[in-house]
């Protein structure tokens, strides 16, 4: 215990006083306009890609559990492909898709075409990352959602079916809401992972947090300082996600335990009140207590 | 004019799970307003038969009708066509089912459990559904538990919510799958009372049960099943007092 403390203090001291760290520069760049724009892009990329992943994951999981072999086989094939290839390869693939399909046409197959567009105008860097990461995430989310669905007691589905609900109504209203308790914790994990994976946009010249900080570093050679800046922001953003996850989990725990534990805010509030209460209750006793 | 069709009619119903033959030719009729009790040792196929009636289990052979309609199929000419998912659901909506382990929706309050299906399946307006659900929960003696979650209710209370939930769809037939088997002995009475009232109001009921007292008092007919066949059937007071078949005698001597 003492050794750990001494080590921590000495490391902390050397970090704080080492002039090479240039803490001033880190503080300076932390709220630089280019950096904060990168932070916003990173948040947008994360939310968009994760949203695609969750929607796709639910769809693929429900398909996978379908009694129709074509439907469940299609889902299996998708997961097999996207889990089996590196996400970086997928990103580069989407970025260069125009090499395979120089123009996109919408219309009657083999008949008249109404709309012609070049993929290069649709597939921007931003879209590439959202699509690439979202499609990849769908494969992982589908397994998480499937685990959640399987965890719900079979009797729940039977009760819903016996009341006349269709398979889809049963899934949407009865099974999925209960599966959420199992789905949420790993989804929080996935979202945090997604936040950090958006930094892969760097390889296709993205405008996310890591890319912009590397661009700045390329000009002023303060490489370590800008990596620090990026890391501080990534840590801050994942911390915010923790809070979101906590409250979502509480919402989906309805009815599962007799009384929910208090939220941190409620706990603090109660703490203040109970201290006051104690002070009042023990007030008269202080007279008997010897003061040192 | 012929007599009205029976509520349930089974002709040589067979059901297999893999190689295991669970039902080996069940034939019976349940008239409108009749209360039929099915008894038998575990593994005799009585629960499986109950589940074929609302098509939770598909039958492999035989014919099964509810209110004159084939269960799960439609007949065109001399060929049977499987019903689509939506049509199966429509028919199920008219048959209430109560499970041994209640199967209430744990993320919904008692009231929400009861209004869910009428709102979603029948599109009943919220105000109407709430009014009817409140009346039903009062009828089963739970007027003070409307906002309780299932985890806050005793087993007997949960089962009564489950009965109210099934009744909310205004079914023409009620299936009970060992409704009191998972209950503490002192809670059984409340649930049986609710079922007794239901029978008195003329509901057609098929009850898989181990409650011989209920079968004797409330049942209009009794079926004893063993190894996937009906061994003996008749008036419950008659069968329970003077069973004819040796297998029925052996079973009753153990449970009575």
Contacts between the chains, C-beta under 8 A, distances in Angstrom:
chain1	res1	chain2	res2	distance
A	153	B	103	7.5
A	155	B	99	6.1
A	155	B	101	5.8
A	155	B	103	4.0
A	156	B	103	6.1
A	156	B	105	6.8
A	158	B	56	6.0
A	158	B	99	7.3
A	158	B	103	6.7
A	159	B	97	7.7
A	159	B	99	6.5
A	159	B	103	3.8
A	159	B	104	7.6
A	159	B	105	7.4
A	159	B	162	7.9
A	160	B	105	7.8
A	160	B	117	7.9
A	161	B	56	6.7
A	161	B	89	7.3
A	161	B	92	6.4
A	162	B	54	5.7
A	162	B	56	6.6
A	162	B	92	5.9
A	162	B	95	7.3
A	162	B	96	7.6
A	162	B	97	4.0
A	162	B	166	7.8
A	163	B	92	7.4
A	163	B	93	6.8
A	163	B	116	7.4
A	163	B	117	3.8
A	163	B	121	6.7
A	163	B	165	7.1
A	163	B	166	7.3
A	163	B	169	6.1
A	164	B	89	5.1
A	164	B	90	6.8
A	164	B	92	4.9
A	164	B	93	2.6
A	164	B	94	7.6
A	164	B	117	6.1
A	164	B	121	4.4
A	164	B	169	6.3
A	165	B	89	6.5
A	165	B	117	6.5
A	165	B	120	6.2
A	165	B	121	5.9
A	166	B	85	5.8
A	166	B	86	6.0
A	166	B	89	4.8
A	167	B	85	5.8
A	169	B	120	5.7
A	169	B	121	7.4
A	173	B	116	6.8
A	173	B	120	6.2
A	174	B	105	5.8
A	177	B	107	5.4
A	178	B	105	7.8
A	178	B	106	6.9
A	178	B	107	5.8
A	252	B	107	7.7
A	254	B	107	5.4
A	254	B	149	7.3
A	255	B	106	4.9
A	255	B	107	4.8
A	255	B	108	6.9
A	255	B	109	7.6
A	255	B	149	3.8
A	255	B	150	6.7
A	255	B	151	6.0
A	256	B	106	6.4
A	256	B	107	7.5
A	256	B	151	6.8
A	257	B	151	7.1
A	258	B	151	6.1
A	258	B	152	6.1
